[in-house]
Amino acid sequence: MTEVKENNKMKKIFKNLFWFYVAVLTILMVKVFVGGESVIEYVTGEKFVLFIPILLGVISEEV
């Protein structure tokens, strides 16, 4: 019984992470096309740091 619960919890987390990454990638693509910024500069820049607390929040909320 607990194995099934754990499995469902993991599936839920991965589904949330998947949608999170889809959203981040979409934002990155829009930024690149609209602003002409390179993806590497964006990811290594300080703007990407803003996504880390959100990501941690998504993970901790599910666990």
A tleap script that builds the chain and sets N, CA, C and O, in Angstrom:
source leaprc.protein.ff14SB
mol = sequence {
  NMET THR GLU VAL LYS GLU ASN ASN LYS MET
  LYS LYS ILE PHE LYS ASN LEU PHE TRP PHE
  TYR VAL ALA VAL LEU THR ILE LEU MET VAL
  LYS VAL PHE VAL GLY GLY GLU SER VAL ILE
  GLU TYR VAL THR GLY GLU LYS PHE VAL LEU
  PHE ILE PRO ILE LEU LEU GLY VAL ILE SER
  GLU GLU CVAL
}
set mol.1.N position { 0.833 -1.212 0.000 }
set mol.1.CA position { 0.000 0.000 0.000 }
set mol.1.C position { 0.868 1.262 0.000 }
set mol.1.O position { 0.616 2.193 -0.765 }
set mol.2.N position { 1.878 1.287 0.852 }
set mol.2.CA position { 2.735 2.476 0.906 }
set mol.2.C position { 3.554 2.637 -0.368 }
set mol.2.O position { 3.855 3.757 -0.780 }
set mol.3.N position { 3.917 1.510 -0.997 }
set mol.3.CA position { 4.675 1.582 -2.253 }
set mol.3.C position { 3.859 2.287 -3.325 }
set mol.3.O position { 4.388 3.106 -4.077 }
set mol.4.N position { 2.590 1.975 -3.396 }
set mol.4.CA position { 1.713 2.603 -4.389 }
set mol.4.C position { 1.602 4.099 -4.116 }
set mol.4.O position { 1.648 4.908 -5.043 }
set mol.5.N position { 1.454 4.469 -2.833 }
set mol.5.CA position { 1.374 5.887 -2.467 }
set mol.5.C position { 2.645 6.628 -2.862 }
set mol.5.O position { 2.587 7.720 -3.428 }
set mol.6.N position { 3.797 6.025 -2.560 }
set mol.6.CA position { 5.088 6.641 -2.911 }
set mol.6.C position { 5.192 6.834 -4.418 }
set mol.6.O position { 5.625 7.884 -4.892 }
set mol.7.N position { 4.790 5.812 -5.163 }
set mol.7.CA position { 4.856 5.857 -6.621 }
set mol.7.C position { 3.982 6.983 -7.162 }
set mol.7.O position { 4.399 7.727 -8.049 }
set mol.8.N position { 2.776 7.106 -6.628 }
set mol.8.CA position { 1.865 8.172 -7.064 }
set mol.8.C position { 2.425 9.544 -6.730 }
set mol.8.O position { 2.301 10.478 -7.523 }
set mol.9.N position { 3.039 9.671 -5.564 }
set mol.9.CA position { 3.632 10.945 -5.149 }
set mol.9.C position { 4.753 11.333 -6.110 }
set mol.9.O position { 4.856 12.489 -6.520 }
set mol.10.N position { 5.597 10.354 -6.469 }
set mol.10.CA position { 6.701 10.618 -7.398 }
set mol.10.C position { 6.164 11.025 -8.768 }
set mol.10.O position { 6.681 11.952 -9.392 }
set mol.11.N position { 5.128 10.331 -9.232 }
set mol.11.CA position { 4.524 10.672 -10.527 }
set mol.11.C position { 4.013 12.104 -10.519 }
set mol.11.O position { 4.190 12.840 -11.490 }
set mol.12.N position { 3.379 12.493 -9.419 }
set mol.12.CA position { 2.840 13.845 -9.288 }
set mol.12.C position { 3.959 14.880 -9.347 }
set mol.12.O position { 3.840 15.896 -10.032 }
set mol.13.N position { 5.052 14.613 -8.619 }
set mol.13.CA position { 6.197 15.527 -8.602 }
set mol.13.C position { 6.782 15.661 -10.001 }
set mol.13.O position { 7.061 16.770 -10.458 }
set mol.14.N position { 6.969 14.524 -10.687 }
set mol.14.CA position { 7.559 14.575 -12.024 }
set mol.14.C position { 6.650 15.292 -13.005 }
set mol.14.O position { 7.124 16.003 -13.892 }
set mol.15.N position { 5.340 15.107 -12.849 }
set mol.15.CA position { 4.399 15.796 -13.731 }
set mol.15.C position { 4.492 17.306 -13.515 }
set mol.15.O position { 4.511 18.070 -14.480 }
set mol.16.N position { 4.549 17.736 -12.257 }
set mol.16.CA position { 4.694 19.165 -11.947 }
set mol.16.C position { 6.011 19.714 -12.473 }
set mol.16.O position { 6.049 20.806 -13.041 }
set mol.17.N position { 7.097 18.956 -12.286 }
set mol.17.CA position { 8.404 19.399 -12.775 }
set mol.17.C position { 8.395 19.509 -14.291 }
set mol.17.O position { 8.961 20.444 -14.857 }
set mol.18.N position { 7.743 18.541 -14.953 }
set mol.18.CA position { 7.659 18.568 -16.412 }
set mol.18.C position { 6.992 19.853 -16.882 }
set mol.18.O position { 7.511 20.536 -17.765 }
set mol.19.N position { 5.848 20.186 -16.297 }
set mol.19.CA position { 5.141 21.409 -16.697 }
set mol.19.C position { 5.926 22.650 -16.332 }
set mol.19.O position { 5.889 23.649 -17.050 }
set mol.20.N position { 6.648 22.588 -15.201 }
set mol.20.CA position { 7.497 23.706 -14.795 }
set mol.20.C position { 8.568 23.962 -15.848 }
set mol.20.O position { 8.794 25.102 -16.253 }
set mol.21.N position { 9.232 22.877 -16.289 }
set mol.21.CA position { 10.283 23.037 -17.298 }
set mol.21.C position { 9.723 23.473 -18.638 }
set mol.21.O position { 10.364 24.249 -19.347 }
set mol.22.N position { 8.540 22.992 -19.003 }
set mol.22.CA position { 7.893 23.438 -20.241 }
set mol.22.C position { 7.663 24.944 -20.182 }
set mol.22.O position { 7.924 25.660 -21.148 }
set mol.23.N position { 7.170 25.418 -19.031 }
set mol.23.CA position { 6.921 26.859 -18.869 }
set mol.23.C position { 8.221 27.649 -18.958 }
set mol.23.O position { 8.278 28.679 -19.630 }
set mol.24.N position { 9.267 27.171 -18.281 }
set mol.24.CA position { 10.560 27.867 -18.300 }
set mol.24.C position { 11.125 27.912 -19.713 }
set mol.24.O position { 11.603 28.954 -20.163 }
set mol.25.N position { 11.069 26.779 -20.415 }
set mol.25.CA position { 11.590 26.736 -21.784 }
set mol.25.C position { 10.810 27.663 -22.697 }
set mol.25.O position { 11.388 28.332 -23.554 }
set mol.26.N position { 9.489 27.703 -22.515 }
set mol.26.CA position { 8.661 28.605 -23.327 }
set mol.26.C position { 9.060 30.054 -23.087 }
set mol.26.O position { 9.205 30.831 -24.031 }
set mol.27.N position { 9.238 30.414 -21.815 }
set mol.27.CA position { 9.650 31.782 -21.474 }
set mol.27.C position { 11.011 32.087 -22.096 }
set mol.27.O position { 11.221 33.168 -22.646 }
set mol.28.N position { 11.937 31.124 -22.006 }
set mol.28.CA position { 13.269 31.313 -22.588 }
set mol.28.C position { 13.177 31.544 -24.088 }
set mol.28.O position { 13.831 32.438 -24.624 }
set mol.29.N position { 12.360 30.735 -24.770 }
set mol.29.CA position { 12.219 30.860 -26.220 }
set mol.29.C position { 11.672 32.231 -26.586 }
set mol.29.O position { 12.175 32.886 -27.499 }
set mol.30.N position { 10.640 32.661 -25.870 }
set mol.30.CA position { 10.039 33.971 -26.137 }
set mol.30.C position { 11.073 35.070 -25.920 }
set mol.30.O position { 11.195 35.984 -26.736 }
set mol.31.N position { 11.818 34.980 -24.818 }
set mol.31.CA position { 12.861 35.975 -24.520 }
set mol.31.C position { 13.887 36.041 -25.647 }
set mol.31.O position { 14.291 37.122 -26.074 }
set mol.32.N position { 14.301 34.867 -26.122 }
set mol.32.CA position { 15.329 34.820 -27.166 }
set mol.32.C position { 14.801 35.441 -28.452 }
set mol.32.O position { 15.491 36.238 -29.086 }
set mol.33.N position { 13.575 35.079 -28.842 }
set mol.33.CA position { 13.022 35.594 -30.098 }
set mol.33.C position { 12.695 37.081 -30.010 }
set mol.33.O position { 12.923 37.829 -30.961 }
set mol.34.N position { 12.160 37.506 -28.867 }
set mol.34.CA position { 11.746 38.905 -28.726 }
set mol.34.C position { 12.937 39.795 -28.400 }
set mol.34.O position { 13.142 40.829 -29.037 }
set mol.35.N position { 13.726 39.388 -27.400 }
set mol.35.CA position { 14.804 40.251 -26.919 }
set mol.35.C position { 16.145 40.024 -27.580 }
set mol.35.O position { 17.046 40.853 -27.452 }
set mol.36.N position { 16.293 38.901 -28.294 }
set mol.36.CA position { 17.556 38.600 -28.949 }
set mol.36.C position { 18.653 38.181 -27.984 }
set mol.36.O position { 19.833 38.206 -28.335 }
set mol.37.N position { 18.270 37.793 -26.759 }
set mol.37.CA position { 19.265 37.320 -25.790 }
set mol.37.C position { 19.629 35.872 -26.116 }
set mol.37.O position { 18.808 35.120 -26.641 }
set mol.38.N position { 20.858 35.492 -25.800 }
set mol.38.CA position { 21.225 34.094 -25.998 }
set mol.38.C position { 20.774 33.285 -24.781 }
set mol.38.O position { 20.741 33.795 -23.661 }
set mol.39.N position { 20.431 32.022 -25.017 }
set mol.39.CA position { 19.921 31.165 -23.945 }
set mol.39.C position { 20.981 30.985 -22.855 }
set mol.39.O position { 20.665 31.004 -21.665 }
set mol.40.N position { 22.234 30.811 -23.268 }
set mol.40.CA position { 23.307 30.593 -22.294 }
set mol.40.C position { 23.434 31.799 -21.362 }
set mol.40.O position { 23.539 31.632 -20.147 }
set mol.41.N position { 23.426 33.007 -21.920 }
set mol.41.CA position { 23.495 34.226 -21.101 }
set mol.41.C position { 22.310 34.294 -20.147 }
set mol.41.O position { 22.457 34.685 -18.989 }
set mol.42.N position { 21.141 33.915 -20.636 }
set mol.42.CA position { 19.935 33.996 -19.817 }
set mol.42.C position { 20.001 33.012 -18.651 }
set mol.42.O position { 19.709 33.365 -17.509 }
set mol.43.N position { 20.392 31.762 -18.958 }
set mol.43.CA position { 20.420 30.716 -17.930 }
set mol.43.C position { 21.493 31.005 -16.881 }
set mol.43.O position { 21.272 30.799 -15.688 }
set mol.44.N position { 22.672 31.487 -17.336 }
set mol.44.CA position { 23.750 31.765 -16.388 }
set mol.44.C position { 23.571 33.125 -15.710 }
set mol.44.O position { 24.227 33.423 -14.712 }
set mol.45.N position { 22.687 33.933 -16.257 }
set mol.45.CA position { 22.436 35.260 -15.686 }
set mol.45.C position { 21.627 35.186 -14.409 }
set mol.45.O position { 21.158 34.121 -14.007 }
set mol.46.N position { 21.475 36.338 -13.779 }
set mol.46.CA position { 20.792 36.377 -12.482 }
set mol.46.C position { 19.292 36.136 -12.615 }
set mol.46.O position { 18.643 35.739 -11.647 }
set mol.47.N position { 18.731 36.371 -13.808 }
set mol.47.CA position { 17.284 36.200 -13.985 }
set mol.47.C position { 16.857 34.765 -13.705 }
set mol.47.O position { 15.796 34.518 -13.132 }
set mol.48.N position { 17.709 33.816 -14.123 }
set mol.48.CA position { 17.354 32.405 -13.943 }
set mol.48.C position { 17.288 32.029 -12.471 }
set mol.48.O position { 16.549 31.118 -12.096 }
set mol.49.N position { 18.057 32.726 -11.631 }
set mol.49.CA position { 18.080 32.448 -10.186 }
set mol.49.C position { 16.682 32.625 -9.591 }
set mol.49.O position { 16.343 31.981 -8.598 }
set mol.50.N position { 15.878 33.487 -10.190 }
set mol.50.CA position { 14.516 33.713 -9.697 }
set mol.50.C position { 13.656 32.459 -9.799 }
set mol.50.O position { 12.690 32.307 -9.051 }
set mol.51.N position { 14.004 31.553 -10.727 }
set mol.51.CA position { 13.201 30.338 -10.889 }
set mol.51.C position { 13.524 29.284 -9.838 }
set mol.51.O position { 12.704 28.405 -9.573 }
set mol.52.N position { 14.716 29.362 -9.231 }
set mol.52.CA position { 15.144 28.322 -8.289 }
set mol.52.C position { 14.227 28.237 -7.065 }
set mol.52.O position { 13.835 27.130 -6.697 }
set mol.53.N position { 13.864 29.358 -6.411 }
set mol.53.CA position { 12.928 29.256 -5.278 }
set mol.53.C position { 11.574 28.684 -5.684 }
set mol.53.O position { 10.945 27.957 -4.914 }
set mol.54.N position { 11.126 29.014 -6.896 }
set mol.54.CA position { 9.851 28.483 -7.386 }
set mol.54.C position { 9.957 26.972 -7.526 }
set mol.54.O position { 9.061 26.237 -7.111 }
set mol.55.N position { 11.060 26.512 -8.115 }
set mol.55.CA position { 11.290 25.079 -8.291 }
set mol.55.C position { 11.320 24.366 -6.948 }
set mol.55.O position { 10.694 23.320 -6.784 }
set mol.56.N position { 12.046 24.929 -5.987 }
set mol.56.CA position { 12.119 24.341 -4.650 }
set mol.56.C position { 10.741 24.329 -3.991 }
set mol.56.O position { 10.392 23.380 -3.288 }
set mol.57.N position { 9.968 25.376 -4.220 }
set mol.57.CA position { 8.614 25.444 -3.681 }
set mol.57.C position { 7.724 24.353 -4.239 }
set mol.57.O position { 6.937 23.749 -3.510 }
set mol.58.N position { 7.850 24.099 -5.543 }
set mol.58.CA position { 7.056 23.045 -6.193 }
set mol.58.C position { 7.406 21.697 -5.596 }
set mol.58.O position { 6.518 20.893 -5.312 }
set mol.59.N position { 8.704 21.438 -5.403 }
set mol.59.CA position { 9.144 20.148 -4.861 }
set mol.59.C position { 8.684 19.986 -3.411 }
set mol.59.O position { 8.111 18.955 -3.058 }
set mol.60.N position { 8.928 20.995 -2.566 }
set mol.60.CA position { 8.602 20.872 -1.145 }
set mol.60.C position { 7.092 20.808 -0.911 }
set mol.60.O position { 6.633 20.194 0.053 }
set mol.61.N position { 6.328 21.442 -1.791 }
set mol.61.CA position { 4.871 21.419 -1.667 }
set mol.61.C position { 4.333 20.005 -1.858 }
set mol.61.O position { 3.374 19.603 -1.198 }
set mol.62.N position { 4.956 19.253 -2.768 }
set mol.62.CA position { 4.493 17.901 -3.083 }
set mol.62.C position { 4.943 16.873 -2.058 }
set mol.62.O position { 4.257 15.873 -1.848 }
set mol.63.N position { 6.091 17.103 -1.413 }
set mol.63.CA position { 6.640 16.110 -0.477 }
set mol.63.C position { 6.092 16.314 0.909 }
set mol.63.O position { 6.442 15.572 1.827 }
savepdb mol mol.pdb
quit
